[in-house]
C-alpha cells in the first residue's frame, strides 16, 4: 500500500470529539449535545462524552444531504 492509502485510512479512523463535531457543523455545544442525545448524530457514548470516527461522521454528513433536523432543545 502506498503512503496515500495509509494517510487516508488514518484520517478516516481518526476519533472525533464533541468539540470536533461542533466545529465541523458550526453549531453550539448545546445544539450538538442535543443532537447526540437524540441519536441524530450516530456517535457512541463513552461515560459522559460522545465519540465518532471521522469516516462515520463524513458518511452521516453525506447521507443527511444538508437536510434540516428537528432538534428538541
C-alpha positions as a Markdown table, in Angstrom:
| # | Residue | x | y | z |
|---|---|---|---|---|
| 1 | Unk | 0.0 | 0.0 | 0.0 |
| 2 | Unk | 1.2 | 3.5 | -0.7 |
| 3 | Unk | 1.5 | 6.2 | 1.9 |
| 4 | Unk | -1.5 | 8.0 | 0.5 |
| 5 | Unk | -3.7 | 5.0 | 1.3 |
| 6 | Unk | -2.3 | 4.8 | 4.8 |
| 7 | Unk | -2.9 | 8.5 | 5.3 |
| 8 | Unk | -6.5 | 8.2 | 4.1 |
| 9 | Unk | -7.1 | 5.2 | 6.4 |
| 10 | Unk | -5.6 | 7.1 | 9.4 |
| 11 | Unk | -7.8 | 10.1 | 8.6 |
| 12 | Unk | -11.0 | 8.1 | 8.3 |
| 13 | Unk | -10.2 | 6.3 | 11.6 |
| 14 | Unk | -9.4 | 9.4 | 13.5 |
| 15 | Unk | -11.7 | 9.8 | 16.5 |
| 16 | Unk | -13.7 | 13.0 | 16.7 |
| 17 | Unk | -14.7 | 14.6 | 19.9 |
| 18 | Unk | -17.9 | 16.6 | 20.6 |
| 19 | Unk | -15.8 | 19.7 | 20.1 |
| 20 | Unk | -14.6 | 18.5 | 16.7 |
| 21 | Unk | -18.3 | 17.9 | 15.7 |
| 22 | Unk | -19.2 | 21.4 | 16.9 |
| 23 | Unk | -16.5 | 22.9 | 14.7 |
| 24 | Unk | -17.4 | 20.8 | 11.7 |
| 25 | Unk | -21.1 | 21.6 | 12.0 |
| 26 | Unk | -20.7 | 25.2 | 13.1 |
| 27 | Unk | -23.1 | 24.6 | 15.9 |
| 28 | Unk | -23.1 | 25.4 | 19.6 |
| 29 | Unk | -22.1 | 22.9 | 22.3 |
| 30 | Unk | -25.7 | 22.6 | 23.4 |
| 31 | Unk | -27.1 | 22.0 | 19.9 |
| 32 | Unk | -24.6 | 19.3 | 19.2 |
| 33 | Unk | -25.2 | 17.7 | 22.6 |
| 34 | Unk | -28.9 | 17.6 | 21.9 |
| 35 | Unk | -28.4 | 16.0 | 18.5 |
| 36 | Unk | -26.2 | 13.4 | 20.1 |
| 37 | Unk | -28.6 | 12.7 | 22.9 |
| 38 | Unk | -31.5 | 12.3 | 20.4 |
| 39 | Unk | -29.5 | 10.0 | 18.2 |
| 40 | Unk | -29.4 | 12.3 | 15.3 |
| 41 | Unk | -25.6 | 12.1 | 15.1 |
| 42 | Unk | -24.7 | 8.3 | 15.2 |
| 43 | Unk | -21.9 | 8.6 | 17.8 |
| 44 | Unk | -21.0 | 6.2 | 20.6 |
| 45 | Unk | -21.2 | 7.4 | 24.2 |
| 46 | Unk | -18.3 | 6.8 | 26.5 |
| 47 | Unk | -19.2 | 7.9 | 30.0 |
| 48 | Unk | -20.4 | 11.4 | 29.6 |
| 49 | Unk | -18.7 | 12.0 | 26.2 |
| 50 | Unk | -19.6 | 11.0 | 22.7 |
| 51 | Unk | -17.1 | 9.9 | 20.0 |
| 52 | Unk | -17.3 | 9.0 | 16.3 |
| 53 | Unk | -14.8 | 8.2 | 13.7 |
| 54 | Unk | -14.2 | 10.9 | 11.1 |
| 55 | Unk | -15.2 | 8.4 | 8.4 |
| 56 | Unk | -18.5 | 7.6 | 10.0 |
| 57 | Unk | -19.1 | 11.3 | 10.6 |
| 58 | Unk | -18.5 | 12.0 | 6.9 |
| 59 | Unk | -20.8 | 9.2 | 5.9 |
| 60 | Unk | -23.5 | 10.6 | 8.1 |
| 61 | Unk | -23.0 | 14.1 | 6.7 |
| 62 | Unk | -23.2 | 12.8 | 3.1 |
| 63 | Unk | -26.3 | 10.8 | 3.9 |
| 64 | Unk | -28.0 | 13.7 | 5.6 |
| 65 | Unk | -27.5 | 15.7 | 2.4 |
| 66 | Unk | -27.9 | 19.0 | 4.1 |
| 67 | Unk | -31.4 | 18.3 | 5.4 |
| 68 | Unk | -32.7 | 20.2 | 8.4 |
| 69 | Unk | -33.1 | 18.2 | 11.6 |
| 70 | Unk | -35.8 | 18.8 | 14.2 |
| 71 | Unk | -33.8 | 19.0 | 17.4 |
| 72 | Unk | -35.7 | 19.2 | 20.7 |
| 73 | Unk | -34.0 | 21.7 | 23.0 |
